Amino acid sequence: LTVATLNIYPGGSINATGMGYANDQGPCRAIGSNIGGSYGGVGSSQNPINTFGSITQPTSLGCGGATNFGGGLVILNVTGTFTNDGSISVSGAQSRSQGSTGSGGSALINVIHCKGNGSILSEGGMINSPTSVSYGGGGGRIALYCTQSYNYTGDFKVKGGNNYALSYFTAGAGTIFLKTPSHTYGEIIIANANNSNSGYTYINSSILNLSIIDDLSIRNGTNLLIENISLTVNSTSLIILDNDTFIQNSTISYPRITSLNLSGNLILSNNYFFNNSMNVSIFSGGVLSNPSNSEIRNVTLNLINISASTMSIYSNGFINVTPAGFRTSKGLGISGSGSAMGGGSHGGLGGNRSATLLGQNIYDSLTFPLLLGSGGDGGSGAGAIYLNISGTLLVNGKIIATATDGASARGSGGSITIITDRLEGNNSILAQGGKSTSASIGGGGGGRIAIYYKNTSYTGQINVSGGDSTTNGWEGRIGTIFLCQESSGTKCNSFDNTSIVVSSRTNNINLYTNYTQNESLAINKTMNVSFSSTSVNWTDEISN
């Protein structure tokens, strides 16, 4: 429809609900019973079908579900003013009996001036069947372009369909693309139905033809997966709320970000960039984590690598890379037992049935650890965390690189390296080996933690214990903790030149000091060293 002006008054509508592909029809049609159609969001089912189409120029009909039609297509070109105080709907058809529904369709709107407070809907078909196991269709796609004045205060809705009566099996949300006079490139909004365990929404190069956008917002129980695209987001903030999950699996950059606020789940793989002047807040329920790493024996693909001005991890907030190390029987510290009973090693030796087989390798830097924990013969190691915080790091939640517990031989703890001006908090920084709950099965070795700081009031625990075993002697051995406090103008530079070497088979610790050549003819060095059963403490004093 191309017109000079368009007014949709209260109670008026443009309605293409259920006017898309018929049941079991369309590019992402449902094939089989109890499967919702997909389009902008994945239709709910036990075997979901991927999404398709264009985020910026949506023109496809919604796909049919197993028993119901998808949403239709509305294209509006308004050369003057568009006023919407009513509704535009391209949603999937609703089912009032047993049967799965279709996806939302497409609304593509190009206007000069935009105003009103109505609604624009491309929702997956809903189900009202209190006794049936039926699945909703995925949300559709909406794109609105307004070139001169934008005063629209109405709703955009692209939630996935679900069962009204039972409130489960929610499909993935669709996409909303806005480009108004305040945008340079455009904004993507993805919002679902506020239910947990929803289907996914994807962003990749096949459905997004832009490499730069102004903002990317998710909310209301959205599960977003970004993959196979290089994307720059010019927003100054990233907010991930309760029930939301943001999974980064391709190159993404936030060069202007000043605040990262996390109450939901942020899963980072690699090739991500955040402005290092941002402030990070991980609130109760927030989790920053990694996906599992590759089975390649000695390559770290994914780790948490965050540089920021400040980071605050509040009570019940987490940085957690527990499942993100090398997989079972992979890594630099595999047991080598061949018995499916040995724990993985890292900073400490993995437990095994024989002292001669303990810890085929301990590895990684004592002073700047960045490698993954190794898998045991029956469980993965933990991942790696690097935090460079120029201001204060508050740890009232937990930083965890501990391997999982279980009945089979466990993996080793991972790596945590922290550089910060001030360390505060009262909770936990952990890189422990996994515990074995079966007899004669090895626990994982402890990981490695290194912390550099100038000031501290931290009263929490720092733990690299080996994983226990129910059989005495099969427990993993303790890992390593390196703490270095800068004071009186003296800096800790051991991460530039590793100054400590720990032998994998002896108890020897070699301390080195590296000097830069100057005009001095003589250097007087005093090293004060104290030992305990668990630590070595030393200070260097040098004069010319």
C-alpha positions in Angstrom: 0.0 0.0 0.0 1.5 3.4 -1.1 -0.4 6.5 0.1 0.3 10.2 0.9 -1.1 9.9 4.5 -2.3 7.0 6.6 -4.4 7.3 9.8 -5.4 4.2 11.8 -7.8 5.4 14.5 -8.5 3.8 17.8 -10.3 0.5 17.2 -9.2 0.5 13.6 -6.7 -2.1 12.2 -4.8 -3.5 9.4 -5.2 -7.2 10.1 -3.2 -10.0 8.4 -3.3 -12.4 11.3 -3.1 -16.0 10.1 -2.8 -15.0 6.5 0.6 -16.5 5.9 1.7 -20.0 4.8 -0.8 -22.8 5.6 0.0 -25.5 8.2 3.1 -27.5 7.3 4.0 -24.9 4.6 6.7 -22.3 4.1 10.5 -22.2 4.2 10.6 -23.0 7.9 7.4 -25.0 8.0 6.7 -27.4 10.8 7.1 -31.0 9.6 5.5 -33.4 12.0 3.1 -33.1 14.9 3.6 -30.7 17.8 6.1 -28.4 16.0 5.7 -24.6 15.8 6.6 -22.7 12.6 9.8 -20.6 12.6 10.6 -17.2 11.1 12.2 -14.4 13.2 12.3 -16.7 16.2 12.6 -20.4 16.4 9.3 -22.2 16.7 9.0 -24.3 19.8 9.4 -28.0 19.6 11.7 -30.8 20.6 13.4 -30.5 17.2 13.4 -26.8 16.3 13.8 -25.5 12.8 16.2 -22.6 12.1 15.1 -19.0 11.2 15.3 -17.2 7.9 14.5 -13.9 6.1 15.8 -10.3 6.6 15.9 -8.3 9.7 16.1 -5.0 7.8 13.8 -5.7 4.9 11.3 -8.4 6.0 9.0 -9.5 3.2 8.3 -13.1 3.9 5.1 -14.7 5.0 5.1 -16.5 8.4 5.5 -20.3 8.2 2.7 -22.6 9.2 2.8 -24.7 12.3 1.8 -28.4 12.4 -1.9 -27.4 12.4 -2.2 -23.6 12.0 -1.4 -20.8 9.6 1.5 -18.3 9.9 1.1 -14.5 9.9 0.8 -12.5 6.7 2.7 -9.6 5.0 2.0 -5.9 5.3 4.1 -3.4 3.3 3.3 0.3 3.8 4.9 3.3 2.0 3.6 6.6 3.3 5.0 9.7 1.6 3.6 12.0 4.3 2.4 11.3 7.9 1.7 7.9 9.3 -0.5 7.9 12.4 -1.2 4.6 14.2 -3.6 4.8 17.1 -5.1 1.4 16.3 -3.3 -1.8 15.4 -1.4 -3.6 12.6 -1.1 -7.3 13.0 0.8 -9.9 11.0 0.7 -12.5 13.9 0.3 -16.2 13.5 -3.1 -17.7 13.9 -4.2 -18.6 17.4 -5.2 -22.2 18.2 -8.1 -22.9 20.5 -7.6 -26.6 20.5 -4.8 -29.1 20.4 -2.3 -28.3 17.7 0.9 -26.2 17.1 0.8 -22.8 15.6 2.6 -20.8 12.9 5.1 -18.0 13.1 4.5 -14.3 12.9 4.8 -12.7 9.5 6.3 -9.4 8.2 5.5 -5.7 8.6 7.7 -3.4 6.5 6.8 0.3 7.0 8.5 3.3 5.3 7.2 6.8 6.3 8.3 10.4 6.4 6.6 11.3 9.7 5.5 8.8 12.3 3.2 9.3 15.4 0.5 7.6 17.5 0.3 5.1 20.4 -1.2 2.0 18.8 0.4 -1.4 18.3 2.3 -3.2 15.6 2.3 -7.0 16.1 4.1 -9.9 14.6 3.7 -12.6 17.3 3.9 -16.3 17.0 0.5 -18.1 17.2 -0.8 -18.7 20.7 -2.4 -21.8 22.0 -5.3 -22.2 24.5 -5.3 -25.9 25.2 -5.0 -26.7 28.9 -4.6 -30.5 28.4 -2.5 -30.8 25.2 1.2 -30.7 24.5 1.2 -28.1 21.8 3.9 -25.8 20.6 3.9 -22.1 19.6 5.2 -20.5 16.5 8.2 -18.2 16.5 7.9 -14.4 16.4 8.0 -12.7 13.1 9.8 -9.5 11.8 9.0 -5.8 11.9 11.0 -3.0 10.3 10.0 0.6 10.5 11.9 3.4 8.7 11.0 7.1 9.5 13.1 9.7 7.8 12.0 13.1 9.3 10.0 13.2 12.6 9.4 10.3 14.9 6.9 10.7 17.7 5.4 7.2 17.9 4.9 5.9 21.5 3.0 2.7 20.7 4.0 -0.9 21.1 6.0 -3.3 18.9 5.4 -7.0 19.8 7.2 -10.0 18.3 7.0 -12.5 21.2 7.0 -16.2 20.5 3.8 -18.2 20.8 3.2 -20.4 23.8 0.4 -22.3 25.6 -1.9 -19.7 27.4 -3.2 -22.3 29.8 0.1 -24.1 30.7 2.7 -21.3 30.1 5.4 -23.5 28.7 7.0 -24.3 25.3 7.5 -20.6 24.5 8.9 -20.1 21.0 11.8 -17.7 20.2 11.1 -14.0 19.8 11.1 -12.2 16.5 13.0 -9.1 15.5 12.2 -5.4 15.4 14.3 -3.0 13.3 14.0 0.7 13.8 15.7 3.5 11.8 14.5 7.0 12.8 16.1 10.4 12.6 18.0 9.7 15.8 19.6 6.6 14.3 22.7 6.5 12.0 22.5 2.8 11.1 19.5 1.5 12.9 18.5 -0.4 16.1 17.5 -4.0 16.7 15.1 -4.9 19.5 14.2 -8.4 20.5 11.5 -9.0 23.2 9.8 -12.2 24.2 6.9 -13.2 26.5 8.7 -13.1 29.9 8.7 -16.9 30.2 11.8 -18.9 31.0 13.2 -21.7 28.7 12.2 -19.9 25.5 13.4 -20.8 22.0 16.3 -18.9 20.3 16.5 -15.9 18.1 19.5 -15.8 15.7 21.5 -12.9 14.2 23.9 -13.9 11.4 25.1 -12.6 8.1 22.3 -14.4 6.2 19.5 -12.4 7.9 21.3 -9.1 8.7 23.0 -7.1 5.9 24.6 -4.6 8.2 28.0 -4.7 9.9 27.3 -1.6 12.2 24.1 -0.9 14.2 23.3 1.8 16.8 21.9 -0.4 19.5 20.9 -4.0 20.2 18.4 -4.6 23.0 17.0 -7.9 24.4 14.4 -8.3 27.1 11.5 -10.3 28.4 13.1 -13.8 28.4 14.9 -13.5 25.1 17.6 -16.1 24.1 19.8 -14.5 21.5 22.6 -16.3 19.6 24.9 -14.2 17.4 26.9 -16.2 15.0 28.7 -16.1 11.6 28.8 -12.3 11.4 31.1 -9.4 12.2 29.1 -6.8 14.1 29.8 -3.4 15.7 27.3 -2.0 18.2 27.7 1.7 18.9 25.5 1.7 22.0 26.9 3.1 25.3 25.3 0.3 27.3 24.6 -3.4 27.3 21.8 -4.5 29.7 20.9 -8.1 30.1 18.0 -8.6 32.4 16.5 -11.6 34.3 15.7 -14.6 32.1 17.6 -13.1 29.2 20.6 -14.9 27.6 23.0 -13.3 25.1 25.4 -15.8 23.4 28.3 -14.3 21.4 29.7 -16.8 18.9 31.2 -14.5 16.3 33.1 -11.2 16.1 31.3 -8.4 18.0 32.5 -5.0 19.1 31.2 -2.4 21.6 33.7 0.5 21.1 31.5 3.1 22.8 30.2 1.1 25.8 30.4 2.8 29.2 28.2 0.3 31.2 27.6 -3.4 31.1 24.8 -4.4 33.5 24.2 -8.1 33.9 21.2 -9.7 35.7 20.8 -12.5 33.2 23.3 -14.6 31.2 26.2 -13.4 29.0 28.1 -16.2 27.3 31.3 -15.0 25.5 33.4 -17.2 23.3 36.3 -15.2 21.6 36.7 -12.3 19.2 34.8 -9.8 21.3 35.8 -6.3 22.2 34.5 -3.9 24.9 35.7 -0.3 25.5 38.1 -0.7 28.5 36.8 2.4 30.2 33.4 0.7 30.9 32.0 -0.1 34.3 30.7 -3.7 34.8 28.0 -4.7 37.2 27.0 -8.3 37.7 23.9 -8.3 39.9 22.1 -11.1 41.7 21.3 -13.8 39.2 23.8 -12.5 36.6 26.3 -14.9 35.1 29.2 -14.2 32.8 30.5 -17.4 31.3 32.1 -19.3 28.4 30.9 -22.1 26.2 32.8 -25.3 26.2 36.2 -25.3 24.4 37.5 -27.3 21.6 38.9 -30.8 21.9 42.2 -29.6 20.5 44.7 -30.7 23.0 46.7 -27.5 23.7 44.6 -24.6 22.2 42.6 -22.2 24.3 39.8 -21.0 22.1 37.4 -19.3 24.6 38.2 -17.4 27.8 36.8 -14.5 29.8 39.0 -11.6 28.9 37.6 -8.3 30.3 39.3 -4.9 30.7 37.3 -2.3 32.5 37.4 0.8 34.7 35.5 -0.9 37.5 33.8 -4.3 38.1 31.3 -5.0 40.8 30.2 -8.6 41.3 27.3 -8.5 43.8 25.9 -11.2 46.1 24.6 -14.1 43.9 26.4 -12.7 40.9 28.9 -14.9 39.1 31.8 -15.1 36.7 31.7 -18.9 36.1 33.8 -21.0 33.6 33.2 -24.3 35.4 32.4 -26.3 32.2 34.6 -24.4 29.8 38.0 -26.2 30.0 39.4 -29.0 28.0 37.0 -31.8 27.6 37.3 -35.4 28.9 40.8 -36.8 28.5 42.0 -33.6 26.6 44.5 -30.9 27.5 48.1 -30.6 28.7 47.5 -32.3 32.0 45.7 -35.5 31.1 46.2 -38.4 33.4 47.8 -40.8 31.0 46.5 -43.7 33.1 44.6 -45.4 30.4 42.3 -46.7 33.1 39.5 -44.1 32.9 40.2 -43.4 36.6 42.7 -40.6 36.6 42.0 -36.9 37.4 43.3 -34.1 35.2 46.3 -31.9 36.3 47.0 -28.2 36.0 48.5 -26.3 38.9 48.2 -29.4 41.0 48.5 -33.1 40.1 45.4 -35.1 39.3 44.6 -38.0 41.6 45.3 -41.5 40.3 45.6 -45.1 41.5 49.4 -45.0 41.5 51.9 -42.4 42.6 54.0 -43.1 39.5 51.1 -42.0 37.4 50.2 -38.9 39.3 50.0 -35.8 37.2 51.6 -36.6 33.9 52.0 -32.8 33.5 51.5 -29.7 35.6 51.7 -26.7 33.4 51.0 -23.0 32.9 52.6 -19.9 34.4 52.5 -19.6 38.2 52.5 -15.8 38.0 50.3 -15.2 34.9 48.1 -18.3 34.3 45.8 -18.2 31.2 45.4 -21.8 30.2 42.4 -24.1 30.6 42.1 -26.9 33.1 42.6 -30.4 31.6 39.9 -33.0 31.4 40.1 -36.1 33.6 39.3 -39.5 32.3 35.6 -38.8 32.9 35.0 -35.1 33.2 36.0 -31.7 31.7 38.4 -29.2 33.2 37.5 -25.6 34.1 38.1 -22.6 31.9 40.2 -19.4 32.1 39.5 -15.9 33.3 41.6 -12.7 32.8 40.4 -9.5 34.4 42.3 -6.2 34.1 40.4 -3.6 36.2 42.0 -0.2 36.4 39.9 0.9 39.4 38.1 -1.3 42.0 37.2 -4.9 41.7 34.4 -5.8 44.1 33.9 -9.6 44.7 30.8 -10.0 46.9 29.7 -12.7 44.4 31.9 -15.5 43.1 34.6 -15.8 40.5 34.7 -19.5 39.6 37.1 -21.7 37.5 36.4 -24.9 39.3 35.8 -28.2 37.6 32.6 -30.1 38.0 32.0 -32.9 40.6 30.9 -36.3 39.6 31.2 -40.1 39.8 33.9 -40.4 37.1 37.5 -39.1 37.1 37.3 -35.3 37.3 39.0 -32.4 35.5 41.4 -29.9 36.9 40.7 -26.4 38.0 41.2 -23.6 35.5 43.0 -20.2 35.5 42.2 -16.8 37.1 44.5 -13.8 36.6 43.4 -10.5 38.0 45.1 -7.1 37.8 43.4 -4.3 39.7 44.1 -1.1 41.6 41.9 -2.2 44.6 40.4 -5.6 45.5 37.4 -5.6 47.7 34.7 -8.0 48.8 33.9 -10.9 51.0 33.0 -13.9 48.9 35.1 -16.3 46.8 37.7 -16.6 44.0 38.0 -20.4 43.2 40.0 -22.6 40.8 39.5 -26.0 42.4 39.7 -29.5 41.0 36.6 -31.5 40.5 35.6 -33.9 43.3 35.1 -37.6 42.6 32.1 -39.2 44.3 33.1 -42.8 43.5 35.6 -45.2 45.1 39.1 -45.5 43.5 38.4 -42.7 41.1 40.7 -39.7 40.9 39.9 -36.1 41.8 41.1 -33.2 39.6 44.2 -31.2 40.4 43.8 -27.6 41.6 44.1 -24.8 39.1 46.1 -21.5 39.3 45.2 -18.0 40.5 47.4 -14.9 40.3 46.2 -11.5 41.7 48.1 -8.2 41.3 46.8 -5.3 43.4 47.8 -2.1 45.1 45.2 -1.9 47.8 42.9 -4.4 49.3 40.1 -4.9 51.9 39.2 -8.3 50.6 38.2 -10.8 53.3 36.9 -13.6 51.1 38.5 -16.9 50.3 40.9 -17.7 47.5 40.9 -21.5 47.0 42.8 -23.8 44.6 42.3 -27.1 46.4 42.5 -30.4 44.6 39.3 -32.4 44.2 38.5 -34.9 46.9 38.0 -38.6 46.3 36.1 -41.2 48.4 39.3 -43.3 48.4 42.3 -42.0 50.4 45.2 -41.1 48.2 43.1 -40.6 45.0 42.4 -36.9 45.7 43.8 -34.2 43.4 46.7 -32.1 44.7 46.5 -28.4 45.6 47.1 -25.8 42.9 48.9 -22.5 43.1 48.0 -18.9 44.3 50.3 -16.0 43.4 49.6 -12.7 45.2 51.6 -9.6 44.5 50.9 -6.2 46.1 52.5 -3.1 44.6 53.7 -0.6 47.1 56.2 2.3 47.5 56.5 2.8 43.8 57.6 -0.8 43.3 55.6 -2.6 40.6 55.1 -6.4 40.1 56.3 -7.2 36.6 56.5 -10.9 36.8 53.7 -11.2 34.2 56.2 -9.6 31.7 59.2 -11.8 32.8 58.1 -14.9 34.7 60.2 -14.9 37.8 59.3 -18.2 39.3 59.7 -21.8 38.0 58.1 -24.7 39.7 59.4 -28.2 38.7 56.7 -30.7 37.9 58.4 -33.5 39.9 60.3 -31.8 42.8 59.6 -29.3 45.5 62.2 -26.9 44.3 61.2 -23.2 43.8 63.7 -21.0 41.9 63.4 -17.3 42.5 64.9 -14.9 39.9 65.3 -11.1 39.7 65.6 -9.5 36.3 67.6 -6.2 36.1 67.7 -3.5 33.4 71.2 -2.4 32.6 72.1 1.1 33.9 75.2 3.1 35.0 75.7 1.3 38.3 78.9 -0.6 38.8 77.6 -2.6 41.8 74.2 -3.8 42.9 73.5 -4.9 46.4 70.6 -7.2 46.7 68.7 -8.5 49.7 66.0 -11.1 49.4 63.9 -12.0 52.5 62.1 -15.3 52.1 59.8 -17.2 54.4 58.3 -20.6 53.8 55.3 -22.4 55.1 53.7 -25.7 54.1 51.4 -23.9 51.7 53.2 -20.7 50.6 56.4 -18.8 49.9 56.7 -15.1 50.7 59.5 -12.9 49.7 60.6 -9.3 49.2 63.5 -7.9 47.2 65.5 -4.8 48.2 68.0 -3.4 45.8 70.4 -0.5 46.1 73.3 0.8 44.1 
